[in-house]
Amino acid sequence: MLYREAGDFKTSYRDDSQTFPIKLERWGYYAVVAVAFGIVPFVINDYWASAVLVPFLIYAIAALGLNILTGYAGQVSLGTGGFMAVGAYSVYKLMTAFPDVSLLIHVVLAGIITAIVGVLFGLPSLRIKGFYLAVATLAAQFFLVWLFNKVPWFYNYSASGQITAPTRTFMDHAISGPAATAPAKYLVCLVFAFLLAWMARNLTRGSIGRRWMAIRDMDIAAEIIGVNPLRAKLSAFAVSSFFIGIAGALLFAVYLGAAEVGEAFGINKSFLVLFMIIIGGLGSIFGSFAGAAFLVLLPVLLKNLLVGNLGWPTDLAAHIELMIVGALIVTFLIVEPHGLARLWSLTKEKLRLWPFPH
């Protein structure tokens, strides 16, 4: 009976348009934030950091970026892995060229560099859309991977062609390299995920977000009513690439520590993030986090169940995992195209009316 609008009075337009209009939702949000910042860093261990929480936060940032471009602006992209590689190699070059500058600044700069690259590859969206734009961004994926693989300057002429993150500290705590601890890596990723989610929520609720959604729904009608397609589409590519670049920088510097572009940022990475927003829900901030949590937790649960408890071979468990993910994607596309975000919304509507059937 707590999840009700009765008695939750709104006395201003600001209160009426807030993200969590019901008091219980606000309390739940504050509780989650308090636990994430105040409790988890003190109890987290290396397994939970490396297997669940850190990859979840990084992929949630990447899913937010792709959801801005595809879910809100309607521009299909298959180049997420390539843009993550831009962020990773940018932060690597910055870390090695300016070792005295904080890694956090390098990560933001890597996101800005990726935004510039994203705008360049987003220029074809002014003339093409749909399947043809997807092919153009797929070409960007292959071109960027080839570039970072073939030009030795990007990996500092390393004989192996691999990039390795040096140790960097923040407030005397190592946040990258082999000396980085699980709480430090978790907190860095959590701060970026929290700030970028807040930024995405405000952008999509403002005039920029309304322009993106107008272009998504019908670009010709949007242009007639005064929306500039050039500015709207390129701003979506810039913001999306900024998010994805930060995700790539964190994936390399904080999580992996070492990477080779073909393995870490191949086409599989692009499809993985795309599946996250499909399962989570297009055009939803919550859906980005839900999809990332689902596709990060599912392999861990299946591995523990099939390999740890049932004793199945690892390769068989990996194939079963791919089959389950594929079946779920098809199911969501048929049964609920709006994904987990829509299911969560329906659940809340049912709770608000319970116990009345209508």
C-alpha positions, 0 to 999 in steps of 0.5 A: 500500500506504500506505492501510491500517488494518494497523498503525494501532492505536487505544488509546482511544475518542477515537482510534477515533472521529476524523474521519480514522481512517487515518494517510494520510488525516490526513497528506493533511488536514494537507497540504491545510491547510498548502498552503491556509494556507502556500503559496496566499496567496503565489502567488495572483493576481487571476484565481484569487482572483476566478474560482475560490478565493474564490467556492468558499470562500464557496459552500462555507460556504453549502452547509455551512449548507444541508446542515445543514438539508436533509441532516442535519435533513431540512428542505427549504429554497428560501430560501438566496438570501434568507438570504444577502441578510439577511447581506449587508444586515446587514453593509452596515448594520453597516459603515456604522453602525460604521466603527471596528469590524472587518469580521470582527466585522460578518460574525459579527454578520451571521450572528447576525442571519440566524440570528434571521431563519432561526428566524422563518421556520423556525417553520412547520416545526413544523407542515408538512414536505416540499413544503409547507415548501419552498413556505414557504421559497420564500415567505421568499425572495421576501419578503426580496428584496422587502423589501430592494428596496422599503425604502430604509433597507436600502440607505441611500436610495441612488438606484440601490438598490445597496449598495457595500462601503466599504474596511475593513482588518485589521492594515493590510491592506484586506480589502474595497473596491477596495483589497483584494488577492487574498491578503487576500480569500482568507485571510479567506474561508479562515479562515471556511470552515475554522472553520465546517467544523470547527464543522459537523463537531463539531455533526453528530457530537455530540448536536445532530447526532444529534437532527437526524438522528433528526428527519430519519429519522422525526420521530414516532419521534424525539419518542417517544424524547425528542427535542424537535422544536421545539428540534431543528428551530429549532436546525437553522434557526438554525445553517444560517442563521448559516452562510448569513448569513456566506456572504452577508456575505462574498459582498457585502463581500469578493467582489462589493463591490457588489450589487443584491438581485434580481440577486445574491440571487435565486431562482437563488442558492437553486437554485445552492446546492441543486444543490451539496449534491445533486451533492456529497452530502446529509448530508456535510461533504465533499460540501458542499465537493465540490459547491461546487468542482464548480459553481464550477470547471465554468463556468470550465472550460467557458468556457475550453474553449468560448469561449477554445479553440473560439471559441464565442459566450459566450451559447451556452457559457452555455446549454451549461453549463446543459444539462450541469449539469442533466444531471449533476443528473439523473444523480446523482439516478438513478445515485448519489443520495448524490453525489460524497461517496458516490463518494469513499467508495466509492473509498476502500473500493476502495483499502483492499481493493486489489488484492483484488477483494472 
